Amino acid sequence: MSYNLKSESEVKEYINNLGIEYRFGCYSEKKPEVCHLLADFLESIKKDYEKAAKVYKNNCDEYKYGKSCLKYGTYSLLGRGSKKSDFKVAYDYFEKGCNLEEPDSCLNQGLLLITKNDRPEPKQDIAKGMELLEKACSGKNANACYYLSGMYIVGVKNEALVEPNTKVKPDEFLIHKNMKKSF
């Protein structure tokens, strides 16, 4: 059936049928790609973030779909579809996505590790964060390559060597300045 997308009633019918197709593909045919599309539909068209979060989470856990792990991790980080943000859950789902070769998940997991924070988990781990950024960069994530190049250009000082509440600057670098690696 063809739709006249200039008619408001036909657009509504088309969108309603799209939701039905996605539900069938996800719940009956159990296709991970379609489950992800269903969650995107719930998020963007229906604005039902709680249901979208459940579908993303289930698609990640049950079908091992990396893009859904990324989306659920992002939801957890922002507190979307739930009462509050949870960095630990976000980190865990970014890790699942990264293990499923989703470069954006590797980027987010790495950024959580390299940023200075007062959170109980995940703790700052610059070396592991760099590995994750390198994996994301190798997976063609331009943002990861950008962050890595910046870290190589300026270096990353070892803050752990400095006593708290002092004005002393650390002399040792965790990541030494290396212009060759930055490009």
N, C-alpha and C positions, 0 to 999 in steps of 0.2 A: 504494500500500500504506500502510495506517495503522499506526502504531507505538504500543505501550503503553509510554510513557516511564517507567512505574513498574517495569518489568521490566529488570533489569540487562543481560540478554542482548540484549534489543531495543534498548536504548540503545547498546550497543557496536556492534550491527549498523547502527543509524542513523548513528552517527559514522563508521563505516567506509565506508558508502555516500556520506556527505557528502564524504569525502576523494576518493573515486572520481569523483564528480560534478565537484568542483573541478579535479581533474587533467584530466579530459576537456575541460571548458570552457576551461581555460588552454592545454593543449598541443595539443589537436585543433582547437578552435574559435577559439583565439587571441583570447579576450576579455580585455582588460586588467582589467576589474572583477573577473572571476572569478580571474584570476591573483593579484590583490591578496587576494582571499578565501582562495585556496590558501595564500599566505604567512601570512596571519593564522591559518589552520588549523594550519599547521606550527609556528607560534610558540606558540599558546595550547593546542592539544590535544596535539600530538606533542612539544612542547618541543624541537624540532630547530631551534635558532637558526641554525646554519650553512646549512641548506637554505632556511630562511625568508629569510635575508639574500640568498642567491643569487637567489631568486624576486623579491624586492623590487627588487634591483639590475637584473635583466634586464627586469622590467616597466617600470622607469623608463627605462632606456636604449633598449629596443626599441620599447615601446608608448607612451612619453611620458606615463605615468600619474603625475600629481603626488603623489598620496597615497603611492605606492610610493617616490618620491624622498624624501619626508619620512621615511618609515620607515627607508629605507636610510641616510639621513643621520644619523638618531638612533642606529641600530645602530653606525655608524662612530664617532660621538661617544662612545658608551659602551663600545665595544670588544665589543659583543655579536655573536656569530657569527663573530668573528675573534680573533686573538691579542692585539691591543692597540687602543686608541682612536687615531683619526687625525682631528685637527681639520681638516686641509686637505681630506680626502675628504668629511668631514661638511659642511663649508662649500660645497664644489662641488655636492653633492647637494641641499642646502637651496636653493642658487641655481637649480638645475634645476627644483626643485619650485615655487619662487617665480615663475620665468618661465612655468611652466605654471598660474599663477593659484591656487596652493595657499597660502592665507594663513598657515597654521601654519609652512610652510617659510620664508616671509618673516620671520615673527617670530623663528625660530631663527637665521636668517642674520643678521638685525639684531642680535640679542643677542650673537652671536659677535663682531660688529664693535664694539659699544659697551662690552663688558666689558674691563677692564684685564687685560692678560695678558703673559706672558713667552714666549708661543709664537712660533716664527718666522713661521707663517702660520695664519690670517689676521691681519694687523696691525690694530691698533685704528684705526678710522675712524668717528668719531662722526657726522659729517655723513651719510655713506652709510648707517650704521646707522639713523639717524633716518628717512631716506627709506624704508628697508625697513619700519621699524615703522609709518610712516604708511600704506604700502601694505597691510600686514597689518591695520591698524585699519580702513582703508577696506573691506577684505574681511571685515569683521565679526568680527575676532579681538579679543575683549574684553581679553585679557592685553596685547596690543600697545597698545591704547588706554590701559590702566592705566599701563604703563611710560612712554608718551609724556606723559601728564598729569603724572606725577611729575617727569619731566625738565623740563617747562615750569614747574611750581610752584617747584622749587628751583634751576633753572638748571643748566648744566653748565659748569664752569670749564675754561679752556684750560690743561691740565697741561703742554702742550708749552712754555709760556713760562717754566716754573720749571726752574732748574738742578737736576740730580739731587743728592741728599744735602743739600738745604737745607731749612730749616723755613719758607721763604717761601711764603705762600699766593698763588695766582694772582689777579690783580685782574680780568682780562678773562674774559668768558664766551664759550664757543662757542655755547651756547644761553642766551639771556637769559631771565630770569624773565618769564613772560607769563601772567597768570592768565586772560586771555580765551581763549588757545589751550588752556588746560588743561581746559576743559569743553566 
